[in-house]
Amino acid sequence: MFRKSKIEPVEKVKIVERYLAGEIGIRKAGKELGVDHHSIRNWISIYQYDGSTGLLNQPKNRSYSKDLKISAINDYLNGEGSLQDICTKDGIRSHRQLSDWIKVYNSGGILKTSTGGAYMKKQRTLHLMRD
């Protein structure tokens, strides 16, 4: 089962292409669709890395290797770009993801290779069904 996005992928592609063509700014695009301009910026990054197919609803979480995580963290800590720049370069879907990896790395935590597993492992039971 796919995650349902508030905005259809076709609309995301249209707004990103309008932005890239210089027809609209990021903030205006966000207001037009009723989403935060950071979401628009994230879509642009995904579009530049994966094309229009990157904006389709995803059936499961994307997995990233430990090597990619370490490389992205080192690039950021060495000042080789902003969070968004590094995410675009390495195909990381969200700058928040990279930010979380950096926090774990800086606190001495161990970065694990993610599995790309399902969003919800078990179906939730209704309260009435449990009684």
C-alpha positions in Angstrom: 0.0 0.0 0.0 1.3 3.4 -1.0 1.4 6.4 1.3 -1.2 9.0 0.3 0.2 12.5 -0.2 -2.0 15.6 0.1 -0.8 16.7 -3.2 -1.0 14.5 -6.3 2.4 13.7 -8.0 1.2 15.3 -11.2 0.6 18.6 -9.4 4.1 18.3 -7.8 5.7 17.9 -11.2 3.8 20.8 -12.7 4.8 23.2 -9.9 8.5 22.1 -9.9 8.7 22.5 -13.7 7.1 26.0 -13.4 9.7 26.9 -10.8 12.6 25.6 -12.8 11.3 27.5 -15.9 11.3 30.7 -13.8 7.6 31.2 -13.9 7.0 31.1 -10.1 8.9 31.5 -6.9 9.1 28.9 -4.2 7.0 30.8 -1.6 4.3 31.6 -4.2 4.3 27.9 -5.3 3.8 26.8 -1.7 0.9 29.3 -1.2 -0.7 28.1 -4.4 -0.7 24.5 -3.3 -1.3 25.2 0.4 2.0 23.6 1.5 5.1 25.0 3.2 7.8 26.3 0.8 10.3 23.9 2.4 8.2 21.0 0.9 8.5 22.7 -2.5 12.3 23.0 -2.1 12.4 19.3 -1.2 10.4 18.3 -4.3 12.8 20.3 -6.5 15.7 18.4 -5.0 14.0 15.1 -5.6 13.0 16.1 -9.1 16.6 17.1 -9.9 18.0 13.8 -8.7 15.3 11.3 -9.7 13.2 13.1 -12.3 9.4 13.1 -12.3 9.3 9.5 -11.1 10.9 10.5 -7.8 7.8 12.5 -6.9 5.5 9.4 -7.2 4.1 8.1 -3.9 6.5 5.6 -2.4 5.4 2.1 -1.3 8.1 1.8 1.4 10.9 3.7 3.1 14.1 4.1 1.0 17.1 2.4 2.4 20.6 4.0 2.5 23.9 2.3 3.0 26.2 3.1 5.9 28.8 4.2 3.4 26.5 6.8 1.9 25.5 8.1 5.3 29.1 8.5 6.4 30.0 10.1 3.1 27.1 12.6 3.3 27.9 13.4 7.0 31.6 14.0 6.2 30.7 16.2 3.2 28.5 18.4 5.5 30.9 18.5 8.4 33.7 19.5 5.9 31.6 22.4 4.6 31.1 21.0 1.1 27.6 22.3 0.9 24.3 22.8 2.8 22.1 20.0 4.0 19.9 20.4 0.9 22.9 20.5 -1.5 24.3 17.3 -0.1 20.9 15.6 -0.2 20.4 16.6 -3.8 23.9 15.3 -4.7 23.6 12.0 -2.9 19.9 11.3 -3.6 18.7 11.6 0.0 15.1 12.5 -0.1 15.0 14.8 3.0 17.4 17.2 4.6 15.8 16.2 7.9 17.1 12.7 7.4 20.6 13.9 6.9 20.3 16.2 10.0 19.2 13.2 12.1 22.2 11.1 10.9 24.5 14.0 11.8 23.0 14.2 15.4 23.5 10.5 15.9 27.1 10.7 14.5 28.0 13.7 16.7 26.6 12.0 19.8 28.9 9.0 19.2 26.0 6.8 18.1 26.3 4.0 15.5 24.7 4.5 12.1 23.0 1.4 10.9 22.1 0.5 7.3 18.4 1.0 7.1 16.2 -1.8 5.8 13.6 0.2 3.8 10.9 -1.7 5.6 7.2 -1.2 5.8 5.6 1.9 7.4 3.3 -0.1 9.7 4.4 -3.5 10.7 1.2 -4.7 12.3 -2.4 -3.7 11.7 -3.8 -1.8 14.6 -6.8 -3.4 16.4 -9.8 -1.4 17.2 -10.7 -1.1 20.9 -14.0 -2.8 20.4 -12.3 -5.8 18.7 -10.1 -6.3 21.8 -13.0 -6.5 24.2 
